[in-house]
Amino acid sequence: MFLVSIIIALLFTICSIFININWINDIACYWGYFLAIYLVTFIAIIPGFVYVFNFISLLFNKKDKKQCTKKDEDVTILIPVYNAEKSIKETLKSIENQKYCGNIYINIIDDGSTDGTLKLLRSMNLDSNTTIIEMPHSGKAYALNKGLEKVSTEYTITIDGDTILHPLAVKNIMNKLRNSNKKTVATAGCLFIKNTKKSFITKLQEWDYTLGIFGVKFVQGNYNSTLVAQGAFSAYKTRVLKEVGGWENCVGEDIVLTWQLLSKGYETNFAKNAIAYTEVPKNLKSLGKQRKRWARGMIEAFKKVKVFKSKKMNIKSRLLMLLNIFFPFIDLALLIFVPLGLILLILGNPLLIGWISLLVIPFGLLLCLLIEIRRKNMMKEIDCKLEKRSILAFIIYILLYAFMLAPYCLVGYILELINYKKEW
């Protein structure tokens, strides 16, 4: 299916180039061919390739094979916490409620919290399977590695101090990892938002998590090449975690770790039915800071993992990674295209944003519909429902969300390229 999706996407791209030649010539009359080619390439042609590739991959995705029932293996959950006094109790309660027959060991690593996190943990009636590890504030990667030192189980799960697990989350993510081929060493869980009603910005992100992030991971997971086994909820084979030295001390420690695993010839997938809920930023400033950090993490991964030099990485993982190279150029094109196009449209010139440009909306809606069908089918399997989402937020998500985040992502790319001081 991967090869078929690539071929169809390439054929679409070739057609798109011929269709857009006149548009390029029109723009070049105003600003020259360099800007014209740049805008059309990164606003229409490259996103069009990605869109068709994802659409075909989703449309003809392989159905999961019926998993054989295996005895639930013991697993250790690592929870790095920093000032998690308000959330850690609910997180631990969700672990307690897991429908999982194997032993679940918990390593809570307090990364020098300055609030009442430690006091709260010490006051709780924690069982003998839970260990509290204290350390001076050093960052998430150090905390995870400290917890990993104490892991003796064959499998390790990581979650954040504000993650809430669905009762079947551990069972489903472990089933996915253990029933995959031997090369698969990490499985990303499915994250949704738990604080969606806090603000309009959280409502926007709900659509991003249920359509954008879910859709991307669904596609990548089908090709055993999930590019981010996120720290907020993922499962790993402990042996391999220790083999690569755990997490590197960087902004995108989970991205870098995943790429390192893929570069060694291992595979990663996605457990779409292993659901966890996480808190997301409540305002645009905090969201921008998060996306800036994610953008830095992607550039870090390219710097630390030599995608072109790795001899063991499979072709699917390599190609999916290389698509990320275009993201900075797309974000920059968005910042030029949208404001300039709107100004011209107001002045009566539909050069950049006109009727043809608006065709992207129905195509985008079609892809969203397909992702939504896949998500709903999955959630029916585990009898899980999401609350109603804001229609207004969906409209803004489709029309402006990428443009809103583009400046923050660009800053993140630049800061990492110039090796600016990192902040957690």
TORKOL-4160 file (C-alpha; in steps of 0.2 Angstrom, whole numbers, padded with zeros to 4 digits, m for minus):
424
<pt num="1" X="0000" Y="0000" Z="0000"/>
<pt num="2" X="0014" Y="0012" Z="0004"/>
<pt num="3" X="0021" Y="0010" Z="m0014"/>
<pt num="4" X="0004" Y="0013" Z="m0022"/>
<pt num="5" X="0001" Y="0028" Z="m0011"/>
<pt num="6" X="0018" Y="0036" Z="m0016"/>
<pt num="7" X="0015" Y="0032" Z="m0035"/>
<pt num="8" X="m0003" Y="0040" Z="m0035"/>
<pt num="9" X="0003" Y="0055" Z="m0025"/>
<pt num="10" X="0018" Y="0057" Z="m0037"/>
<pt num="11" X="0006" Y="0056" Z="m0052"/>
<pt num="12" X="m0005" Y="0069" Z="m0044"/>
<pt num="13" X="0010" Y="0080" Z="m0041"/>
<pt num="14" X="0015" Y="0080" Z="m0059"/>
<pt num="15" X="m0003" Y="0084" Z="m0065"/>
<pt num="16" X="m0003" Y="0098" Z="m0052"/>
<pt num="17" X="0013" Y="0106" Z="m0059"/>
<pt num="18" X="0006" Y="0107" Z="m0076"/>
<pt num="19" X="m0011" Y="0114" Z="m0069"/>
<pt num="20" X="m0002" Y="0127" Z="m0059"/>
<pt num="21" X="0010" Y="0134" Z="m0073"/>
<pt num="22" X="m0002" Y="0148" Z="m0078"/>
<pt num="23" X="m0004" Y="0153" Z="m0059"/>
<pt num="24" X="0015" Y="0153" Z="m0057"/>
<pt num="25" X="0017" Y="0165" Z="m0073"/>
<pt num="26" X="0003" Y="0176" Z="m0066"/>
<pt num="27" X="0012" Y="0178" Z="m0049"/>
<pt num="28" X="0029" Y="0180" Z="m0058"/>
<pt num="29" X="0022" Y="0196" Z="m0067"/>
<pt num="30" X="0021" Y="0204" Z="m0050"/>
<pt num="31" X="0035" Y="0197" Z="m0040"/>
<pt num="32" X="0046" Y="0187" Z="m0051"/>
<pt num="33" X="0048" Y="0169" Z="m0054"/>
<pt num="34" X="0058" Y="0164" Z="m0038"/>
<pt num="35" X="0043" Y="0170" Z="m0026"/>
<pt num="36" X="0030" Y="0163" Z="m0038"/>
<pt num="37" X="0038" Y="0146" Z="m0039"/>
<pt num="38" X="0041" Y="0146" Z="m0020"/>
<pt num="39" X="0023" Y="0150" Z="m0016"/>
<pt num="40" X="0015" Y="0138" Z="m0028"/>
<pt num="41" X="0027" Y="0124" Z="m0023"/>
<pt num="42" X="0025" Y="0125" Z="m0004"/>
<pt num="43" X="0007" Y="0131" Z="m0004"/>
<pt num="44" X="m0001" Y="0119" Z="m0017"/>
<pt num="45" X="0011" Y="0106" Z="m0024"/>
<pt num="46" X="0020" Y="0099" Z="m0009"/>
<pt num="47" X="0004" Y="0100" Z="0002"/>
<pt num="48" X="m0005" Y="0092" Z="m0012"/>
<pt num="49" X="0007" Y="0077" Z="m0013"/>
<pt num="50" X="0005" Y="0075" Z="0006"/>
<pt num="51" X="m0014" Y="0076" Z="0006"/>
<pt num="52" X="m0015" Y="0063" Z="m0008"/>
<pt num="53" X="m0003" Y="0051" Z="0000"/>
<pt num="54" X="m0012" Y="0052" Z="0017"/>
<pt num="55" X="m0029" Y="0051" Z="0008"/>
<pt num="56" X="m0025" Y="0035" Z="m0001"/>
<pt num="57" X="m0016" Y="0028" Z="0014"/>
<pt num="58" X="m0032" Y="0030" Z="0024"/>
<pt num="59" X="m0044" Y="0025" Z="0011"/>
<pt num="60" X="m0035" Y="0008" Z="0008"/>
<pt num="61" X="m0028" Y="0005" Z="0025"/>
<pt num="62" X="m0025" Y="m0013" Z="0031"/>
<pt num="63" X="m0037" Y="m0019" Z="0044"/>
<pt num="64" X="m0028" Y="m0024" Z="0060"/>
<pt num="65" X="m0026" Y="m0043" Z="0061"/>
<pt num="66" X="m0035" Y="m0051" Z="0074"/>
<pt num="67" X="m0023" Y="m0051" Z="0089"/>
<pt num="68" X="m0020" Y="m0067" Z="0098"/>
<pt num="69" X="m0023" Y="m0067" Z="0117"/>
<pt num="70" X="m0008" Y="m0067" Z="0127"/>
<pt num="71" X="m0005" Y="m0067" Z="0146"/>
<pt num="72" X="m0003" Y="m0049" Z="0152"/>
<pt num="73" X="0015" Y="m0046" Z="0155"/>
<pt num="74" X="0022" Y="m0035" Z="0169"/>
<pt num="75" X="0025" Y="m0017" Z="0164"/>
<pt num="76" X="0033" Y="m0002" Z="0173"/>
<pt num="77" X="0026" Y="0015" Z="0170"/>
<pt num="78" X="0038" Y="0030" Z="0171"/>
<pt num="79" X="0030" Y="0047" Z="0177"/>
<pt num="80" X="0042" Y="0061" Z="0177"/>
<pt num="81" X="0033" Y="0076" Z="0187"/>
<pt num="82" X="0037" Y="0094" Z="0190"/>
<pt num="83" X="0025" Y="0104" Z="0200"/>
<pt num="84" X="0011" Y="0091" Z="0196"/>
<pt num="85" X="0002" Y="0094" Z="0213"/>
<pt num="86" X="m0015" Y="0097" Z="0204"/>
<pt num="87" X="m0015" Y="0083" Z="0192"/>
<pt num="88" X="m0004" Y="0068" Z="0199"/>
<pt num="89" X="m0018" Y="0061" Z="0210"/>
<pt num="90" X="m0030" Y="0059" Z="0195"/>
<pt num="91" X="m0016" Y="0052" Z="0185"/>
<pt num="92" X="m0012" Y="0038" Z="0198"/>
<pt num="93" X="m0031" Y="0035" Z="0200"/>
<pt num="94" X="m0032" Y="0031" Z="0181"/>
<pt num="95" X="m0018" Y="0019" Z="0183"/>
<pt num="96" X="m0027" Y="0010" Z="0197"/>
<pt num="97" X="m0042" Y="0008" Z="0187"/>
<pt num="98" X="m0033" Y="m0001" Z="0172"/>
<pt num="99" X="m0041" Y="m0017" Z="0167"/>
<pt num="100" X="m0025" Y="m0026" Z="0166"/>
<pt num="101" X="m0020" Y="m0043" Z="0173"/>
<pt num="102" X="m0001" Y="m0041" Z="0174"/>
<pt num="103" X="0008" Y="m0031" Z="0187"/>
<pt num="104" X="0010" Y="m0013" Z="0184"/>
<pt num="105" X="0025" Y="m0005" Z="0193"/>
<pt num="106" X="0025" Y="0014" Z="0194"/>
<pt num="107" X="0041" Y="0025" Z="0195"/>
<pt num="108" X="0037" Y="0043" Z="0199"/>
<pt num="109" X="0052" Y="0054" Z="0197"/>
<pt num="110" X="0050" Y="0071" Z="0205"/>
<pt num="111" X="0061" Y="0083" Z="0195"/>
<pt num="112" X="0064" Y="0095" Z="0209"/>
<pt num="113" X="0046" Y="0101" Z="0211"/>
<pt num="114" X="0044" Y="0117" Z="0220"/>
<pt num="115" X="0025" Y="0115" Z="0224"/>
<pt num="116" X="0017" Y="0102" Z="0236"/>
<pt num="117" X="0019" Y="0087" Z="0224"/>
<pt num="118" X="0031" Y="0078" Z="0235"/>
<pt num="119" X="0021" Y="0081" Z="0251"/>
<pt num="120" X="0005" Y="0075" Z="0242"/>
<pt num="121" X="0014" Y="0059" Z="0236"/>
<pt num="122" X="0021" Y="0055" Z="0253"/>
<pt num="123" X="0004" Y="0058" Z="0261"/>
<pt num="124" X="m0005" Y="0046" Z="0249"/>
<pt num="125" X="m0007" Y="0027" Z="0253"/>
<pt num="126" X="0004" Y="0021" Z="0238"/>
<pt num="127" X="0006" Y="0002" Z="0237"/>
<pt num="128" X="0023" Y="m0007" Z="0236"/>
<pt num="129" X="0023" Y="m0007" Z="0217"/>
<pt num="130" X="0025" Y="0012" Z="0217"/>
<pt num="131" X="0042" Y="0020" Z="0219"/>
<pt num="132" X="0045" Y="0039" Z="0222"/>
<pt num="133" X="0062" Y="0045" Z="0215"/>
<pt num="134" X="0068" Y="0062" Z="0220"/>
<pt num="135" X="0081" Y="0072" Z="0210"/>
<pt num="136" X="0086" Y="0090" Z="0208"/>
<pt num="137" X="0078" Y="0099" Z="0194"/>
<pt num="138" X="0087" Y="0093" Z="0178"/>
<pt num="139" X="0074" Y="0092" Z="0165"/>
<pt num="140" X="0062" Y="0078" Z="0158"/>
<pt num="141" X="0075" Y="0068" Z="0149"/>
<pt num="142" X="0086" Y="0066" Z="0165"/>
<pt num="143" X="0070" Y="0061" Z="0175"/>
<pt num="144" X="0065" Y="0048" Z="0163"/>
<pt num="145" X="0083" Y="0040" Z="0163"/>
<pt num="146" X="0083" Y="0040" Z="0182"/>
<pt num="147" X="0067" Y="0031" Z="0182"/>
<pt num="148" X="0073" Y="0019" Z="0168"/>
<pt num="149" X="0088" Y="0014" Z="0179"/>
<pt num="150" X="0075" Y="0006" Z="0191"/>
<pt num="151" X="0065" Y="m0004" Z="0178"/>
<pt num="152" X="0067" Y="m0022" Z="0178"/>
<pt num="153" X="0052" Y="m0027" Z="0168"/>
<pt num="154" X="0052" Y="m0032" Z="0150"/>
<pt num="155" X="0041" Y="m0017" Z="0145"/>
<pt num="156" X="0041" Y="0001" Z="0149"/>
<pt num="157" X="0027" Y="0014" Z="0147"/>
<pt num="158" X="0029" Y="0033" Z="0149"/>
<pt num="159" X="0016" Y="0045" Z="0153"/>
<pt num="160" X="0016" Y="0063" Z="0159"/>
<pt num="161" X="0010" Y="0069" Z="0176"/>
<pt num="162" X="m0006" Y="0076" Z="0169"/>
<pt num="163" X="m0010" Y="0061" Z="0158"/>
<pt num="164" X="m0027" Y="0052" Z="0162"/>
<pt num="165" X="m0028" Y="0034" Z="0155"/>
<pt num="166" X="m0043" Y="0026" Z="0148"/>
<pt num="167" X="m0047" Y="0009" Z="0158"/>
<pt num="168" X="m0041" Y="m0001" Z="0143"/>
<pt num="169" X="m0026" Y="0010" Z="0138"/>
<pt num="170" X="m0012" Y="m0001" Z="0146"/>
<pt num="171" X="m0020" Y="m0017" Z="0139"/>
<pt num="172" X="m0022" Y="m0011" Z="0122"/>
<pt num="173" X="m0005" Y="m0002" Z="0120"/>
<pt num="174" X="0003" Y="m0018" Z="0126"/>
<pt num="175" X="m0007" Y="m0029" Z="0115"/>
<pt num="176" X="m0002" Y="m0019" Z="0100"/>
<pt num="177" X="0017" Y="m0019" Z="0105"/>
<pt num="178" X="0017" Y="m0037" Z="0109"/>
<pt num="179" X="0007" Y="m0043" Z="0094"/>
<pt num="180" X="0018" Y="m0033" Z="0082"/>
<pt num="181" X="0033" Y="m0040" Z="0072"/>
<pt num="182" X="0050" Y="m0043" Z="0081"/>
<pt num="183" X="0057" Y="m0027" Z="0074"/>
<pt num="184" X="0043" Y="m0016" Z="0083"/>
<pt num="185" X="0051" Y="m0009" Z="0099"/>
<pt num="186" X="0039" Y="0006" Z="0102"/>
<pt num="187" X="0021" Y="0009" Z="0101"/>
<pt num="188" X="0013" Y="0027" Z="0102"/>
<pt num="189" X="m0004" Y="0028" Z="0112"/>
<pt num="190" X="m0018" Y="0039" Z="0106"/>
<pt num="191" X="m0019" Y="0056" Z="0114"/>
<pt num="192" X="m0035" Y="0066" Z="0116"/>
<pt num="193" X="m0038" Y="0082" Z="0126"/>
<pt num="194" X="m0046" Y="0082" Z="0144"/>
<pt num="195" X="m0047" Y="0101" Z="0146"/>
<pt num="196" X="m0056" Y="0105" Z="0130"/>
<pt num="197" X="m0069" Y="0117" Z="0138"/>
<pt num="198" X="m0056" Y="0128" Z="0146"/>
<pt num="199" X="m0055" Y="0141" Z="0131"/>
<pt num="200" X="m0057" Y="0143" Z="0113"/>
<pt num="201" X="m0039" Y="0139" Z="0110"/>
<pt num="202" X="m0041" Y="0122" Z="0119"/>
<pt num="203" X="m0057" Y="0119" Z="0108"/>
<pt num="204" X="m0046" Y="0122" Z="0092"/>
<pt num="205" X="m0033" Y="0109" Z="0098"/>
<pt num="206" X="m0047" Y="0096" Z="0101"/>
<pt num="207" X="m0049" Y="0096" Z="0082"/>
<pt num="208" X="m0030" Y="0096" Z="0079"/>
<pt num="209" X="m0029" Y="0080" Z="0091"/>
<pt num="210" X="m0044" Y="0071" Z="0084"/>
<pt num="211" X="m0040" Y="0075" Z="0066"/>
<pt num="212" X="m0023" Y="0081" Z="0062"/>
<pt num="213" X="m0012" Y="0072" Z="0075"/>
<pt num="214" X="m0023" Y="0056" Z="0075"/>
<pt num="215" X="m0024" Y="0056" Z="0056"/>
<pt num="216" X="m0005" Y="0057" Z="0054"/>
<pt num="217" X="m0001" Y="0044" Z="0067"/>
<pt num="218" X="m0014" Y="0033" Z="0059"/>
<pt num="219" X="m0005" Y="0033" Z="0042"/>
<pt num="220" X="0012" Y="0032" Z="0049"/>
<pt num="221" X="0007" Y="0018" Z="0061"/>
<pt num="222" X="0001" Y="0008" Z="0046"/>
<pt num="223" X="0018" Y="0008" Z="0039"/>
<pt num="224" X="0027" Y="0004" Z="0055"/>
<pt num="225" X="0035" Y="0021" Z="0055"/>
<pt num="226" X="0027" Y="0032" Z="0068"/>
<pt num="227" X="0039" Y="0046" Z="0069"/>
<pt num="228" X="0035" Y="0052" Z="0087"/>
<pt num="229" X="0032" Y="0039" Z="0101"/>
<pt num="230" X="0026" Y="0054" Z="0112"/>
<pt num="231" X="0032" Y="0054" Z="0130"/>
<pt num="232" X="0014" Y="0058" Z="0136"/>
<pt num="233" X="0009" Y="0040" Z="0132"/>
<pt num="234" X="0020" Y="0027" Z="0123"/>
<pt num="235" X="0026" Y="0009" Z="0127"/>
<pt num="236" X="0043" Y="0002" Z="0123"/>
<pt num="237" X="0054" Y="m0013" Z="0125"/>
<pt num="238" X="0065" Y="m0010" Z="0140"/>
<pt num="239" X="0080" Y="m0019" Z="0133"/>
<pt num="240" X="0080" Y="m0007" Z="0117"/>
<pt num="241" X="0078" Y="0009" Z="0128"/>
<pt num="242" X="0093" Y="0004" Z="0138"/>
<pt num="243" X="0102" Y="m0001" Z="0122"/>
<pt num="244" X="0101" Y="0017" Z="0115"/>
<pt num="245" X="0105" Y="0025" Z="0131"/>
<pt num="246" X="0087" Y="0031" Z="0135"/>
<pt num="247" X="0082" Y="0049" Z="0131"/>
<pt num="248" X="0094" Y="0063" Z="0126"/>
<pt num="249" X="0094" Y="0079" Z="0136"/>
<pt num="250" X="0086" Y="0090" Z="0123"/>
<pt num="251" X="0069" Y="0099" Z="0119"/>
<pt num="252" X="0062" Y="0085" Z="0109"/>
<pt num="253" X="0068" Y="0070" Z="0118"/>
<pt num="254" X="0054" Y="0059" Z="0113"/>
<pt num="255" X="0056" Y="0064" Z="0094"/>
<pt num="256" X="0075" Y="0061" Z="0095"/>
<pt num="257" X="0073" Y="0044" Z="0104"/>
<pt num="258" X="0060" Y="0038" Z="0091"/>
<pt num="259" X="0071" Y="0043" Z="0076"/>
<pt num="260" X="0086" Y="0035" Z="0084"/>
<pt num="261" X="0076" Y="0019" Z="0086"/>
<pt num="262" X="0071" Y="0020" Z="0067"/>
<pt num="263" X="0088" Y="0024" Z="0062"/>
<pt num="264" X="0094" Y="0007" Z="0070"/>
<pt num="265" X="0082" Y="m0003" Z="0059"/>
<pt num="266" X="0069" Y="m0005" Z="0072"/>
<pt num="267" X="0050" Y="m0001" Z="0069"/>
<pt num="268" X="0037" Y="0009" Z="0078"/>
<pt num="269" X="0018" Y="0009" Z="0077"/>
<pt num="270" X="0002" Y="0017" Z="0084"/>
<pt num="271" X="m0011" Y="0009" Z="0095"/>
<pt num="272" X="m0026" Y="0019" Z="0090"/>
<pt num="273" X="m0037" Y="0011" Z="0103"/>
<pt num="274" X="m0025" Y="0014" Z="0117"/>
<pt num="275" X="m0033" Y="0031" Z="0123"/>
<pt num="276" X="m0026" Y="0043" Z="0135"/>
<pt num="277" X="m0031" Y="0061" Z="0139"/>
<pt num="278" X="m0019" Y="0076" Z="0141"/>
<pt num="279" X="m0020" Y="0094" Z="0146"/>
<pt num="280" X="m0015" Y="0106" Z="0132"/>
<pt num="281" X="m0011" Y="0125" Z="0133"/>
<pt num="282" X="m0026" Y="0136" Z="0137"/>
<pt num="283" X="m0020" Y="0152" Z="0127"/>
<pt num="284" X="m0012" Y="0156" Z="0111"/>
<pt num="285" X="0004" Y="0161" Z="0119"/>
<pt num="286" X="0006" Y="0145" Z="0128"/>
<pt num="287" X="0001" Y="0135" Z="0113"/>
<pt num="288" X="0014" Y="0145" Z="0103"/>
<pt num="289" X="0028" Y="0141" Z="0115"/>
<pt num="290" X="0023" Y="0122" Z="0114"/>
<pt num="291" X="0023" Y="0122" Z="0095"/>
<pt num="292" X="0040" Y="0132" Z="0095"/>
<pt num="293" X="0047" Y="0118" Z="0106"/>
<pt num="294" X="0040" Y="0104" Z="0095"/>
<pt num="295" X="0048" Y="0113" Z="0080"/>
<pt num="296" X="0065" Y="0114" Z="0088"/>
<pt num="297" X="0063" Y="0095" Z="0092"/>
<pt num="298" X="0061" Y="0091" Z="0074"/>
<pt num="299" X="0076" Y="0100" Z="0069"/>
<pt num="300" X="0086" Y="0092" Z="0084"/>
<pt num="301" X="0081" Y="0075" Z="0077"/>
<pt num="302" X="0088" Y="0080" Z="0060"/>
<pt num="303" X="0104" Y="0086" Z="0068"/>
<pt num="304" X="0106" Y="0070" Z="0079"/>
<pt num="305" X="0100" Y="0057" Z="0068"/>
<pt num="306" X="0108" Y="0056" Z="0051"/>
<pt num="307" X="0093" Y="0051" Z="0040"/>
<pt num="308" X="0103" Y="0050" Z="0024"/>
<pt num="309" X="0118" Y="0040" Z="0032"/>
<pt num="310" X="0108" Y="0027" Z="0041"/>
<pt num="311" X="0110" Y="0010" Z="0032"/>
<pt num="312" X="0098" Y="0001" Z="0043"/>
<pt num="313" X="0083" Y="0012" Z="0042"/>
<pt num="314" X="0069" Y="0006" Z="0031"/>
<pt num="315" X="0063" Y="0016" Z="0016"/>
<pt num="316" X="0046" Y="0020" Z="0023"/>
<pt num="317" X="0053" Y="0028" Z="0039"/>
<pt num="318" X="0066" Y="0037" Z="0028"/>
<pt num="319" X="0054" Y="0045" Z="0016"/>
<pt num="320" X="0041" Y="0050" Z="0030"/>
<pt num="321" X="0055" Y="0058" Z="0039"/>
<pt num="322" X="0061" Y="0067" Z="0023"/>
<pt num="323" X="0044" Y="0075" Z="0021"/>
<pt num="324" X="0047" Y="0085" Z="0037"/>
<pt num="325" X="0061" Y="0094" Z="0028"/>
<pt num="326" X="0047" Y="0104" Z="0019"/>
<pt num="327" X="0038" Y="0110" Z="0035"/>
<pt num="328" X="0049" Y="0126" Z="0038"/>
<pt num="329" X="0046" Y="0131" Z="0019"/>
<pt num="330" X="0028" Y="0128" Z="0020"/>
<pt num="331" X="0026" Y="0138" Z="0036"/>
<pt num="332" X="0036" Y="0152" Z="0028"/>
<pt num="333" X="0025" Y="0151" Z="0012"/>
<pt num="334" X="0009" Y="0152" Z="0023"/>
<pt num="335" X="0015" Y="0168" Z="0032"/>
<pt num="336" X="0018" Y="0176" Z="0015"/>
<pt num="337" X="0003" Y="0169" Z="0006"/>
<pt num="338" X="m0011" Y="0172" Z="0018"/>
<pt num="339" X="m0008" Y="0190" Z="0023"/>
<pt num="340" X="m0003" Y="0195" Z="0005"/>
<pt num="341" X="m0018" Y="0185" Z="m0003"/>
<pt num="342" X="m0030" Y="0193" Z="0009"/>
<pt num="343" X="m0024" Y="0211" Z="0005"/>
<pt num="344" X="m0025" Y="0208" Z="m0014"/>
<pt num="345" X="m0042" Y="0200" Z="m0012"/>
<pt num="346" X="m0048" Y="0216" Z="m0003"/>
<pt num="347" X="m0041" Y="0226" Z="m0017"/>
<pt num="348" X="m0051" Y="0216" Z="m0029"/>
<pt num="349" X="m0036" Y="0205" Z="m0036"/>
<pt num="350" X="m0039" Y="0186" Z="m0033"/>
<pt num="351" X="m0021" Y="0182" Z="m0038"/>
<pt num="352" X="m0017" Y="0172" Z="m0023"/>
<pt num="353" X="m0033" Y="0169" Z="m0014"/>
<pt num="354" X="m0047" Y="0166" Z="m0027"/>
<pt num="355" X="m0060" Y="0153" Z="m0032"/>
<pt num="356" X="m0047" Y="0141" Z="m0037"/>
<pt num="357" X="m0038" Y="0143" Z="m0020"/>
<pt num="358" X="m0054" Y="0139" Z="m0011"/>
<pt num="359" X="m0054" Y="0122" Z="m0019"/>
<pt num="360" X="m0042" Y="0117" Z="m0005"/>
<pt num="361" X="m0057" Y="0118" Z="0007"/>
<pt num="362" X="m0068" Y="0104" Z="0000"/>
<pt num="363" X="m0053" Y="0093" Z="m0002"/>
<pt num="364" X="m0048" Y="0096" Z="0016"/>
<pt num="365" X="m0065" Y="0092" Z="0022"/>
<pt num="366" X="m0065" Y="0076" Z="0013"/>
<pt num="367" X="m0049" Y="0071" Z="0021"/>
<pt num="368" X="m0056" Y="0076" Z="0038"/>
<pt num="369" X="m0072" Y="0066" Z="0035"/>
<pt num="370" X="m0061" Y="0050" Z="0031"/>
<pt num="371" X="m0051" Y="0053" Z="0047"/>
<pt num="372" X="m0066" Y="0055" Z="0057"/>
<pt num="373" X="m0074" Y="0039" Z="0051"/>
<pt num="374" X="m0058" Y="0029" Z="0055"/>
<pt num="375" X="m0058" Y="0037" Z="0073"/>
<pt num="376" X="m0076" Y="0034" Z="0076"/>
<pt num="377" X="m0075" Y="0016" Z="0071"/>
<pt num="378" X="m0060" Y="0014" Z="0083"/>
<pt num="379" X="m0069" Y="0022" Z="0097"/>
<pt num="380" X="m0084" Y="0011" Z="0095"/>
<pt num="381" X="m0073" Y="m0004" Z="0098"/>
<pt num="382" X="m0069" Y="0001" Z="0115"/>
<pt num="383" X="m0086" Y="0009" Z="0119"/>
<pt num="384" X="m0078" Y="0027" Z="0121"/>
<pt num="385" X="m0086" Y="0043" Z="0116"/>
<pt num="386" X="m0080" Y="0061" Z="0114"/>
<pt num="387" X="m0090" Y="0076" Z="0120"/>
<pt num="388" X="m0097" Y="0087" Z="0106"/>
<pt num="389" X="m0084" Y="0098" Z="0098"/>
<pt num="390" X="m0086" Y="0116" Z="0093"/>
<pt num="391" X="m0091" Y="0119" Z="0075"/>
<pt num="392" X="m0084" Y="0137" Z="0075"/>
<pt num="393" X="m0068" Y="0130" Z="0081"/>
<pt num="394" X="m0068" Y="0117" Z="0067"/>
<pt num="395" X="m0071" Y="0131" Z="0054"/>
<pt num="396" X="m0056" Y="0141" Z="0061"/>
<pt num="397" X="m0046" Y="0125" Z="0062"/>
<pt num="398" X="m0048" Y="0122" Z="0044"/>
<pt num="399" X="m0046" Y="0140" Z="0038"/>
<pt num="400" X="m0033" Y="0148" Z="0049"/>
<pt num="401" X="m0025" Y="0135" Z="0062"/>
<pt num="402" X="m0010" Y="0132" Z="0052"/>
<pt num="403" X="m0007" Y="0150" Z="0048"/>
<pt num="404" X="m0009" Y="0154" Z="0067"/>
<pt num="405" X="0005" Y="0142" Z="0072"/>
<pt num="406" X="0017" Y="0145" Z="0057"/>
<pt num="407" X="0026" Y="0160" Z="0065"/>
<pt num="408" X="0029" Y="0150" Z="0081"/>
<pt num="409" X="0035" Y="0135" Z="0072"/>
<pt num="410" X="0047" Y="0146" Z="0061"/>
<pt num="411" X="0054" Y="0154" Z="0077"/>
<pt num="412" X="0057" Y="0136" Z="0084"/>
<pt num="413" X="0066" Y="0131" Z="0068"/>
<pt num="414" X="0077" Y="0146" Z="0068"/>
<pt num="415" X="0082" Y="0145" Z="0086"/>
<pt num="416" X="0087" Y="0127" Z="0084"/>
<pt num="417" X="0097" Y="0130" Z="0068"/>
<pt num="418" X="0107" Y="0144" Z="0077"/>
<pt num="419" X="0109" Y="0133" Z="0093"/>
<pt num="420" X="0100" Y="0146" Z="0104"/>
<pt num="421" X="0099" Y="0142" Z="0122"/>
<pt num="422" X="0086" Y="0129" Z="0126"/>
<pt num="423" X="0071" Y="0131" Z="0138"/>
<pt num="424" X="0060" Y="0118" Z="0145"/>
